[in-house]
Amino acid sequence: MLYRSFSFITVFISCLTTTAQTKEEKIFPLGIIRQLHSVELNENRTLNIYLPEGFIKDSSYPVIYLLDGSADEDFIHVAGLVQFYNFPWVNVLPKSIVVGIANVDRRRDFTFPTTIEKDKKDFPTTGGSEKFIRFIEKELQPYINNSFKVTGNNMIVGQSLGGLLATEILFKRPELFSQYVIVSPSLWWDNESLLKTKVESLNKKISIYIAVGKEGKIMEDDAKALSDLLKTKLTNGIIQFEYISNKQHGNIFHQAVANAFEFFGDMKQ
């Protein structure tokens, strides 16, 4: 058996305090936490899962997979965006399940091996993206598919090194996701070798949103180069590139994800 799991509903903030609950207080659940044992990674991984308002067990939902999905990273505010865009008076996104993949070692999981000796020395755990992609394909997605009724429409959302990983998946295993949100991708990794790899034509219907802010020439040029490359490879999909000039690396993510959701929503109009 590849994995075993257990789950419980929790208030994330309750994990951060030992204050006793009074009679006037009630639990305010933000989601479900599940532990998934990964054979591929040889460790337990925490999944933070948001179920949409009015969730019905027998209904089918698209799934948004969020890299950097720890409770103290991007899970809470991205789940909030999904809730907002689910409101009937907004109606941009279909009701969706969000799976936040909590980090253990993001430098290890989100990077492929580098030829740069300084990076090997400074970041000795890097280079594990192949195993992490196998974890997503062989363990995580089957686990989610068996736990919930899903439509088969999967989105991946990643920034920085997470954007690097999302790009690697798009290049090597594009069928794993139908929508890609790639924000400020760290394509400088290993002397921009990912941009130099041979990419086959992408025949699957894929929607891609790429964003970068005011983040310096290398980051900005690499993100644009990725967009230009993908435009030559997409035969049955659509791509949107956005330069968000009033945002930087540290504050672009929320705005970019909101813009991506609106872009995907506009495509269905």
Backbone as numpy.savetxt, mean C-alpha at the origin, in Angstrom:
# Nx Ny Nz CAx CAy CAz Cx Cy Cz
0.29 -26.42 6.58 -0.57 -25.22 6.58 0.32 -23.98 6.58
0.10 -23.07 5.62 1.02 -21.95 5.46 0.89 -20.91 6.55
-0.27 -20.79 7.15 -0.44 -19.73 8.14 -1.52 -20.09 9.13
-1.47 -19.40 10.26 -2.54 -19.48 11.23 -2.78 -18.07 11.72
-3.95 -17.77 12.21 -4.27 -16.40 12.57 -5.23 -16.37 13.73
-5.25 -15.21 14.39 -6.30 -14.94 15.36 -6.64 -13.46 15.26
-7.81 -13.07 15.73 -8.22 -11.68 15.56 -8.98 -11.21 16.77
-8.98 -9.90 16.91 -9.80 -9.28 17.94 -10.03 -7.83 17.56
-11.19 -7.31 17.98 -11.49 -5.90 17.73 -10.86 -5.09 18.84
-10.28 -3.96 18.46 -9.53 -3.17 19.44 -9.68 -1.69 19.17
-9.38 -0.89 20.12 -9.20 0.55 19.93 -7.71 0.78 19.91
-7.20 1.35 18.82 -5.75 1.45 18.71 -5.17 2.32 19.82
-5.90 3.35 20.18 -5.35 4.21 21.21 -5.26 3.51 22.56
-6.09 2.48 22.74 -6.04 1.77 24.01 -4.75 1.00 24.18
-4.07 0.75 23.07 -2.77 0.08 23.14 -1.70 1.00 23.71
-1.99 2.29 23.72 -0.99 3.27 24.12 -1.22 3.80 25.52
-2.25 3.33 26.22 -2.53 3.86 27.55 -2.98 2.75 28.47
-2.78 2.95 29.75 -3.22 1.96 30.74 -4.36 2.50 31.59
-4.93 3.63 31.15 -6.01 4.25 31.90 -7.22 3.31 31.96
-7.77 3.11 33.14 -8.91 2.22 33.30 -10.15 2.82 32.65
-10.96 1.97 32.05 -12.19 2.42 31.41 -13.24 2.68 32.49
-13.89 3.85 32.42 -14.94 4.20 33.37 -16.29 3.82 32.81
-17.32 3.95 33.65 -18.68 3.62 33.22 -19.14 4.53 32.10
-18.60 5.77 32.06 -19.02 6.73 31.04 -18.34 6.47 29.69
-17.34 5.60 29.67 -16.58 5.38 28.45 -17.05 4.11 27.73
-16.99 4.18 26.41 -17.26 3.01 25.58 -16.12 2.84 24.58
-15.90 1.61 24.19 -14.86 1.35 23.20 -15.27 1.93 21.85
-14.32 2.55 21.19 -14.55 3.12 19.85 -13.66 2.36 18.87
-14.16 1.28 18.27 -13.31 0.44 17.43 -12.97 1.10 16.10
-11.73 1.04 15.74 -11.28 1.57 14.45 -11.02 0.46 13.45
-10.96 -0.76 13.92 -10.70 -1.84 12.98 -10.41 -3.14 13.70
-9.91 -4.07 12.95 -9.56 -5.40 13.45 -8.06 -5.58 13.35
-7.46 -6.13 14.37 -6.05 -6.51 14.30 -5.96 -8.02 14.18
-5.22 -8.48 13.19 -4.99 -9.91 13.04 -3.49 -10.19 12.95
-3.11 -11.33 13.47 -1.73 -11.78 13.37 -1.68 -12.92 12.35
-0.82 -12.79 11.38 -0.64 -13.80 10.33 0.78 -14.32 10.40
0.92 -15.62 10.59 2.27 -16.20 10.58 2.70 -16.45 9.14
3.83 -15.88 8.76 4.35 -16.03 7.42 5.48 -17.05 7.40
5.31 -18.08 6.58 6.39 -19.04 6.36 7.46 -18.40 5.48
7.04 -17.63 4.49 7.99 -16.98 3.59 8.96 -16.07 4.34
8.44 -15.33 5.32 9.26 -14.38 6.07 9.77 -14.95 7.39
9.22 -16.10 7.78 9.60 -16.77 9.03 9.36 -15.85 10.23
8.17 -15.25 10.28 7.82 -14.36 11.38 6.32 -14.11 11.37
5.82 -13.60 12.48 4.43 -13.16 12.55 4.32 -11.74 12.04
3.25 -11.47 11.29 3.01 -10.12 10.79 1.65 -9.63 11.27
1.62 -8.36 11.66 0.40 -7.73 12.13 -0.34 -7.08 10.97
-1.63 -7.35 10.89 -2.49 -6.74 9.89 -3.52 -5.87 10.59
-3.59 -4.61 10.23 -4.63 -3.71 10.70 -5.68 -3.63 9.60
-6.89 -4.02 9.91 -7.92 -4.16 8.87 -9.11 -3.25 9.18
-9.44 -2.41 8.21 -10.63 -1.56 8.29 -11.74 -2.19 7.46
-12.90 -2.37 8.07 -14.08 -2.85 7.37 -15.03 -1.67 7.16
-15.58 -1.52 5.99 -16.39 -0.33 5.69 -17.66 -0.28 6.53
-18.18 0.92 6.68 -19.43 1.13 7.40 -20.52 0.27 6.79
-21.27 -0.42 7.66 -22.33 -1.29 7.18 -21.82 -2.58 6.56
-20.62 -2.96 6.93 -20.01 -4.18 6.38 -20.97 -5.38 6.51
-21.14 -6.09 5.41 -21.99 -7.28 5.37 -21.12 -8.46 5.00
-21.10 -9.46 5.82 -20.19 -10.59 5.65 -20.37 -11.27 4.30
-21.60 -11.33 3.82 -21.87 -12.06 2.58 -21.77 -11.19 1.33
-21.41 -9.92 1.51 -21.20 -9.03 0.35 -19.73 -9.04 -0.04
-19.45 -8.72 -1.29 -18.08 -8.73 -1.80 -17.53 -7.30 -1.85
-16.23 -7.16 -1.51 -15.62 -5.85 -1.44 -14.26 -5.85 -2.14
-13.89 -4.71 -2.75 -12.51 -4.54 -3.19 -11.60 -4.42 -1.97
-10.31 -4.63 -2.17 -9.35 -4.57 -1.06 -8.24 -3.59 -1.40
-7.95 -2.71 -0.44 -6.83 -1.77 -0.56 -5.73 -2.25 0.38
-4.58 -2.61 -0.18 -3.44 -3.05 0.61 -2.51 -1.86 0.83
-2.30 -1.55 2.10 -1.53 -0.36 2.47 -0.19 -0.76 3.05
0.89 -0.42 2.34 2.22 -0.56 2.90 2.41 0.52 3.97
3.37 0.32 4.88 3.51 1.23 6.04 2.17 1.33 6.76
1.55 0.19 6.99 0.19 0.16 7.52 0.08 -0.01 9.03
1.13 0.34 9.77 1.05 0.29 11.24 0.09 1.36 11.75
-0.41 1.15 12.96 -1.34 2.11 13.55 -0.69 3.47 13.76
0.63 3.48 14.01 1.33 4.75 14.22 1.98 5.25 12.93
1.61 4.65 11.80 2.09 5.12 10.50 0.91 5.65 9.70
0.50 4.93 8.66 -0.49 5.49 7.74 -1.87 4.85 7.80
-2.05 3.84 8.65 -3.32 3.11 8.61 -4.51 3.99 8.97
-4.43 4.72 10.06 -5.61 5.44 10.56 -6.05 6.53 9.58
-5.10 7.32 9.08 -5.55 8.44 8.22 -5.96 7.95 6.83
-5.39 6.87 6.34 -5.83 6.33 5.05 -7.20 5.67 5.19
-7.41 4.94 6.29 -8.74 4.38 6.54 -9.78 5.50 6.61
-9.39 6.64 7.21 -10.30 7.78 7.26 -10.64 8.33 5.89
-9.65 8.37 5.00 -9.91 8.81 3.63 -10.87 7.86 2.92
-10.66 6.57 3.13 -11.55 5.58 2.51 -12.97 5.77 3.02
-13.12 5.96 4.33 -14.45 6.21 4.88 -15.08 7.46 4.25
-14.29 8.54 4.15 -14.81 9.78 3.60 -15.29 9.59 2.16
-14.48 8.93 1.35 -14.84 8.76 -0.05 -15.90 7.68 -0.26
-16.26 6.98 0.81 -17.39 6.05 0.79 -18.72 6.74 1.09
-18.68 7.92 1.71 -19.93 8.59 2.07 -20.81 8.73 0.82
-22.12 8.49 0.95 -22.99 8.54 -0.24 -23.02 9.91 -0.90
-22.77 10.98 -0.14 -22.78 12.31 -0.75 -21.44 12.65 -1.41
-20.46 11.76 -1.23 -19.18 11.91 -1.93 -19.09 10.85 -3.02
-19.25 9.59 -2.64 -19.41 8.46 -3.57 -18.31 8.40 -4.63
-17.07 8.46 -4.17 -15.93 8.36 -5.08 -15.41 6.93 -5.15
-15.29 6.31 -3.99 -14.81 4.94 -3.91 -15.95 3.98 -3.60
-15.87 2.76 -4.10 -16.80 1.74 -3.60 -16.41 1.39 -2.17
-17.35 0.90 -1.38 -17.01 0.46 -0.04 -15.92 -0.59 -0.13
-14.84 -0.38 0.62 -13.65 -1.20 0.45 -13.09 -1.64 1.80
-12.41 -2.76 1.78 -11.64 -3.23 2.93 -10.23 -2.69 2.81
-9.70 -2.17 3.90 -8.31 -1.69 3.93 -7.48 -2.66 4.77
-6.40 -3.15 4.19 -5.49 -4.04 4.91 -4.16 -3.30 5.09
-3.92 -2.84 6.31 -2.67 -2.17 6.62 -1.63 -3.19 7.07
-0.54 -3.29 6.36 0.53 -4.24 6.69 1.51 -3.52 7.60
1.47 -3.87 8.89 2.36 -3.22 9.85 3.80 -3.62 9.58
4.70 -2.69 9.78 6.10 -2.92 9.47 6.83 -3.70 10.56
7.77 -4.49 10.13 8.78 -5.10 11.00 10.14 -4.48 10.68
10.50 -4.51 9.40 11.74 -3.89 8.92 11.50 -3.47 7.48
11.06 -2.23 7.30 10.66 -1.78 5.96 11.84 -1.69 5.01
13.03 -1.38 5.52 14.20 -1.36 4.64 14.51 -2.74 4.10
14.28 -3.75 4.89 14.47 -5.12 4.43 13.40 -5.51 3.42
12.14 -5.26 3.77 11.02 -5.77 2.99 10.78 -5.03 1.69
11.11 -3.75 1.64 10.72 -2.93 0.49 11.84 -2.73 -0.52
13.03 -3.29 -0.29 14.16 -3.07 -1.19 14.68 -4.38 -1.77
15.13 -4.31 -3.01 15.84 -5.42 -3.62 17.34 -5.23 -3.35
18.17 -6.26 -3.54 19.60 -6.13 -3.23 20.25 -4.99 -4.01
21.14 -4.27 -3.36 21.84 -3.15 -3.98 23.28 -3.50 -4.28
23.80 -2.86 -5.30 25.22 -3.02 -5.63 26.08 -1.94 -4.98
25.45 -1.02 -4.28 26.17 0.10 -3.67 26.73 -0.34 -2.32
28.04 -0.38 -2.21 28.69 -0.90 -1.00 28.34 -0.09 0.24
28.24 1.24 0.09 27.92 2.07 1.25 26.54 1.74 1.79
25.59 1.51 0.89 24.23 1.15 1.34 24.22 -0.21 2.02
25.02 -1.14 1.50 25.12 -2.45 2.14 25.64 -2.32 3.56
26.61 -1.43 3.75 27.22 -1.23 5.06 26.27 -0.48 5.99
25.65 0.58 5.48 24.79 1.42 6.32 23.47 0.73 6.64
22.97 -0.07 5.70 21.67 -0.71 5.87 21.81 -2.22 5.60
22.38 -2.95 6.52 22.74 -4.35 6.27 21.56 -5.30 6.10
20.36 -4.90 6.51 19.22 -5.83 6.40 18.49 -5.70 5.07
18.88 -4.77 4.22 18.13 -4.52 2.99 18.22 -5.69 2.02
17.32 -5.68 1.05 17.40 -6.66 -0.04 16.39 -7.78 0.02
15.33 -7.64 0.82 14.40 -8.74 1.01 13.09 -8.62 0.26
13.00 -7.77 -0.75 11.71 -7.53 -1.40 11.16 -8.77 -2.09
12.02 -9.63 -2.61 11.53 -10.83 -3.29 10.72 -11.71 -2.35
11.23 -11.89 -1.12 10.50 -12.67 -0.13 9.20 -11.97 0.25
9.24 -10.64 0.37 8.04 -9.92 0.78 6.97 -9.99 -0.30
7.37 -9.94 -1.55 6.41 -10.07 -2.64 5.79 -11.47 -2.63
6.60 -12.49 -2.35 6.05 -13.84 -2.24 5.07 -13.93 -1.07
5.39 -13.24 0.03 4.47 -13.19 1.17 3.13 -12.61 0.75
3.15 -11.51 0.00 1.91 -10.89 -0.46 1.14 -11.84 -1.36
1.83 -12.44 -2.31 1.16 -13.28 -3.31 0.68 -14.62 -2.74
1.53 -15.29 -2.00 1.25 -16.67 -1.60 0.56 -16.79 -0.24
0.67 -15.77 0.60 0.11 -15.87 1.95 -0.91 -14.78 2.26
-0.53 -13.52 2.06 -1.41 -12.43 2.48 -2.69 -12.38 1.65
-2.56 -12.29 0.34 -3.76 -12.20 -0.49 -4.67 -13.43 -0.35
-4.12 -14.66 -0.36 -5.01 -15.82 -0.12 -5.68 -15.77 1.24
-4.95 -15.29 2.25 -5.55 -15.20 3.59 -6.72 -14.22 3.60
-6.55 -13.06 3.01 -7.63 -12.07 2.95 -8.79 -12.61 2.11
-8.47 -13.27 1.00 -9.52 -13.82 0.14 -10.34 -14.90 0.84
-9.69 -15.64 1.74 -10.39 -16.67 2.49 -11.13 -16.13 3.71
-10.72 -14.97 4.19 -11.33 -14.38 5.38 -12.56 -13.55 5.06
-12.59 -12.96 3.87 -13.68 -12.06 3.48 -14.09 -12.38 2.04
-15.31 -12.00 1.69 -15.72 -12.07 0.30 -15.17 -10.86 -0.42
-14.44 -11.07 -1.49 -13.77 -9.98 -2.18 -14.14 -10.01 -3.67
-14.01 -8.86 -4.30 -14.36 -8.74 -5.72 -13.22 -9.16 -6.64
-12.00 -9.22 -6.10 -10.83 -9.48 -6.93 -10.16 -8.21 -7.41
-10.76 -7.06 -7.08 -10.15 -5.77 -7.42 -9.25 -5.35 -6.26
-7.94 -5.40 -6.46 -6.96 -5.10 -5.42 -6.17 -3.84 -5.75
-5.98 -2.98 -4.76 -5.17 -1.78 -4.89 -4.00 -1.86 -3.92
-2.82 -1.39 -4.36 -1.68 -1.27 -3.46 -1.32 0.20 -3.35
-1.00 0.63 -2.13 -0.66 2.03 -1.86 0.68 2.06 -1.13
1.65 2.78 -1.69 2.95 2.86 -1.05 3.67 4.17 -1.32
4.42 4.64 -0.35 5.21 5.87 -0.48 6.67 5.59 -0.18
7.55 6.35 -0.82 8.98 6.30 -0.57 9.51 4.89 -0.86
10.10 4.20 0.11 10.50 2.82 -0.14 9.30 1.95 -0.46
8.15 2.29 0.12 6.92 1.58 -0.24 6.55 1.81 -1.70
6.84 3.01 -2.21 6.63 3.29 -3.63 7.60 2.52 -4.50
8.82 2.33 -4.01 9.79 1.50 -4.72 9.28 0.07 -4.83
8.77 -0.48 -3.72 8.25 -1.84 -3.74 7.05 -1.96 -4.67
6.13 -1.00 -4.59 4.95 -1.04 -5.47 5.37 -1.02 -6.93
6.41 -0.25 -7.25 6.92 -0.21 -8.62 7.53 -1.54 -9.02
8.29 -2.15 -8.10 8.89 -3.46 -8.40 7.79 -4.49 -8.66
6.73 -4.48 -7.85 5.62 -5.41 -8.08 4.98 -5.15 -9.43
4.78 -3.89 -9.77 4.18 -3.53 -11.05 5.02 -4.05 -12.21
6.34 -3.97 -12.08 7.23 -4.42 -13.14 7.29 -5.95 -13.23
7.28 -6.62 -12.07 7.56 -8.05 -12.04 6.32 -8.92 -11.86
5.33 -8.46 -11.11 4.13 -9.24 -10.82 2.90 -8.35 -10.97
2.70 -7.73 -12.13 1.64 -6.72 -12.29 0.24 -7.25 -12.03
0.04 -8.55 -12.20 -1.30 -9.12 -12.04 -1.76 -9.16 -10.59
-0.86 -8.90 -9.64 -1.25 -8.96 -8.23 -2.21 -7.83 -7.85
-2.17 -6.72 -8.59 -3.03 -5.58 -8.26 -3.59 -4.98 -9.54
-4.77 -4.45 -9.43 -5.39 -3.78 -10.57 -5.25 -2.26 -10.50
-4.93 -1.74 -9.31 -4.71 -0.30 -9.14 -3.45 -0.09 -8.29
-2.63 0.84 -8.75 -1.37 1.14 -8.08 -1.32 2.62 -7.71
-1.07 2.90 -6.43 -0.85 4.27 -5.97 0.60 4.35 -5.52
1.41 5.07 -6.29 2.86 5.13 -6.08 3.22 6.58 -5.78
3.60 6.85 -4.55 3.86 8.22 -4.11 5.34 8.35 -3.74
5.99 9.37 -4.29 7.40 9.68 -3.97 8.26 8.42 -3.96
8.24 7.64 -5.03 8.98 6.37 -5.01 10.49 6.58 -4.92
11.14 5.77 -4.11 12.60 5.88 -3.91 13.34 5.14 -5.02
13.13 5.61 -6.24 13.72 4.95 -7.40 15.21 5.21 -7.53
15.76 6.06 -6.68 17.20 6.28 -6.64 17.94 5.05 -6.13
17.22 4.12 -5.48 17.84 2.93 -4.88 18.66 2.17 -5.93
19.86 1.77 -5.54 20.76 1.00 -6.40 20.99 1.70 -7.74
21.34 3.00 -7.63 21.63 3.79 -8.83 20.53 3.71 -9.88
19.29 3.78 -9.43 18.11 3.82 -10.31 18.02 2.59 -11.21
18.50 1.46 -10.69 18.55 0.26 -11.54 17.16 -0.23 -11.94
16.15 0.00 -11.11 14.81 -0.49 -11.45 14.29 0.20 -12.71
14.61 1.48 -12.85 14.17 2.21 -14.04 14.88 1.72 -15.30
16.01 1.05 -15.13 16.81 0.60 -16.26 16.50 -0.84 -16.65
15.66 -1.51 -15.87 15.34 -2.91 -16.18 14.38 -2.98 -17.36
14.43 -4.11 -18.06 13.53 -4.32 -19.18 12.14 -4.65 -18.65
11.16 -3.89 -19.06 9.78 -4.08 -18.61 8.94 -4.54 -19.79
8.25 -5.66 -19.58 7.37 -6.16 -20.65 6.12 -5.29 -20.75
5.46 -5.39 -21.87 4.20 -4.66 -22.04 3.18 -5.15 -21.02
2.42 -4.24 -20.46 1.43 -4.55 -19.45 0.07 -4.67 -20.13
-0.34 -5.91 -20.38 -1.58 -6.15 -21.11 -2.80 -6.16 -20.21
-2.59 -6.43 -18.92 -3.71 -6.44 -17.98 -4.25 -5.03 -17.81
-5.55 -4.93 -17.59 -6.15 -3.61 -17.35 -5.73 -3.11 -15.99
-4.85 -2.11 -15.97 -4.27 -1.60 -14.73 -4.42 -0.08 -14.71
-4.76 0.45 -13.53 -4.83 1.90 -13.33 -3.70 2.30 -12.39
-2.96 3.34 -12.78 -1.77 3.74 -12.02 -1.82 5.23 -11.74
-1.57 5.58 -10.49 -1.43 6.98 -10.09 -0.05 7.16 -9.48
0.71 8.13 -10.00 2.06 8.42 -9.50 2.10 9.89 -9.10
2.65 10.16 -7.92 2.76 11.54 -7.46 4.12 11.77 -6.83
4.59 13.00 -6.97 5.81 13.43 -6.30 5.64 14.91 -5.95
6.27 15.33 -4.88 6.19 16.73 -4.48 7.49 17.46 -4.77
7.68 18.55 -4.08 8.91 19.31 -4.21 9.98 18.59 -3.37
10.64 17.62 -3.98 11.49 16.69 -3.24 12.90 16.58 -3.81
13.28 17.53 -4.62 14.62 17.51 -5.19 14.63 16.89 -6.58
15.65 17.24 -7.35 15.71 16.88 -8.77 15.66 15.37 -8.99
16.40 14.60 -8.19 16.46 13.15 -8.43 15.09 12.51 -8.22
14.46 12.79 -7.07 13.14 12.21 -6.80 12.13 12.64 -7.86
12.13 13.90 -8.19 11.15 14.43 -9.14 11.37 13.87 -10.54
12.63 13.85 -10.99 12.92 13.33 -12.32 12.63 11.83 -12.42
12.95 11.09 -11.36 12.72 9.65 -11.39 11.23 9.31 -11.45
10.42 10.04 -10.69 8.98 9.79 -10.71 8.40 10.08 -12.10
8.85 11.18 -12.71 8.39 11.51 -14.07 8.88 10.47 -15.07
10.13 10.02 -14.90 10.66 9.00 -15.81 9.86 7.70 -15.70
9.44 7.36 -14.48 8.61 6.17 -14.30 7.29 6.32 -15.06
6.67 7.47 -14.92 5.42 7.72 -15.62 5.60 7.62 -17.12
6.65 8.24 -17.64 6.90 8.22 -19.08 7.15 6.80 -19.57
7.91 6.00 -18.79 8.18 4.62 -19.16 6.89 3.81 -19.21
6.06 3.97 -18.19 4.84 3.17 -18.12 3.85 3.52 -19.23
3.89 4.76 -19.68 3.00 5.15 -20.78 3.32 4.40 -22.05
4.56 3.96 -22.20 4.95 3.19 -23.38 4.67 1.70 -23.22
4.36 1.26 -21.98 4.17 -0.16 -21.72 2.72 -0.55 -21.47
1.90 0.42 -21.09 0.49 0.12 -20.79 -0.29 -0.01 -22.09
-0.82 -1.18 -22.34 -1.62 -1.37 -23.55 -3.11 -1.43 -23.26
-3.47 -1.60 -21.98 -4.88 -1.74 -21.64 -5.17 -1.09 -20.28
-4.51 0.02 -20.04 -4.69 0.67 -18.74 -4.62 2.17 -18.87
-4.54 2.83 -17.73 -4.50 4.29 -17.69 -3.56 4.73 -16.59
-2.89 5.84 -16.81 -1.92 6.34 -15.85 -2.09 7.83 -15.66
-1.89 8.27 -14.42 -1.95 9.68 -14.08 -0.68 10.05 -13.31
0.02 11.07 -13.77 1.18 11.59 -13.05 0.84 12.97 -12.52
1.22 13.23 -11.26 0.92 14.52 -10.66 2.13 15.04 -9.89
2.49 16.27 -10.18 3.51 16.97 -9.41 2.79 17.91 -8.46
2.89 17.64 -7.16 2.18 18.43 -6.15 3.18 19.41 -5.55
3.22 20.60 -6.11 4.32 21.53 -5.86 4.32 22.12 -4.45
3.17 22.10 -3.78 3.10 22.68 -2.44 3.30 21.65 -1.34
3.73 20.44 -1.70 3.99 19.39 -0.72 5.42 18.90 -0.85
5.95 18.39 0.27 7.28 17.81 0.29 7.18 16.34 0.70
8.34 15.69 0.82 8.34 14.26 1.08 7.59 13.91 2.36
7.71 14.75 3.36 7.12 14.43 4.66 5.63 14.66 4.76
5.05 15.44 3.85 3.62 15.74 3.99 2.79 15.53 2.73
3.36 14.87 1.74 2.64 14.69 0.48 1.64 13.54 0.51
1.86 12.55 1.37 1.18 11.27 1.22 -0.34 11.39 1.33
-0.83 12.07 2.33 -2.28 12.15 2.53 -2.95 12.81 1.33
-2.39 13.93 0.88 -2.97 14.62 -0.27 -2.92 13.76 -1.52
-1.79 13.08 -1.72 -1.63 12.26 -2.92 -2.62 11.10 -2.93
-2.81 10.45 -1.79 -3.76 9.34 -1.74 -5.18 9.84 -2.01
-5.53 10.98 -1.45 -6.85 11.57 -1.73 -7.01 11.83 -3.22
-5.98 12.41 -3.84 -6.04 12.69 -5.28 -6.14 11.41 -6.09
-5.43 10.37 -5.64 -5.49 9.08 -6.34 -6.90 8.51 -6.28
-7.52 8.56 -5.12 -8.88 8.05 -4.98 -9.83 8.81 -5.91
-9.67 10.12 -6.00 -10.53 10.91 -6.87 -10.27 10.58 -8.34
-9.01 10.35 -8.68 -8.66 9.96 -10.06 -9.32 8.64 -10.43
-9.21 7.65 -9.56 -9.83 6.36 -9.83 -11.36 6.50 -9.90
-11.90 7.36 -9.02 -13.34 7.56 -9.03 -13.81 8.23 -10.30
-13.06 9.22 -10.81 -13.43 9.92 -12.03 -13.43 8.98 -13.24
-12.56 7.98 -13.19 -12.47 7.04 -14.32 -13.77 6.26 -14.50
-14.55 6.15 -13.42 -15.77 5.35 -13.47 -17.00 6.17 -13.81
-16.79 7.48 -13.93 -17.94 8.34 -14.22 -18.43 8.15 -15.67
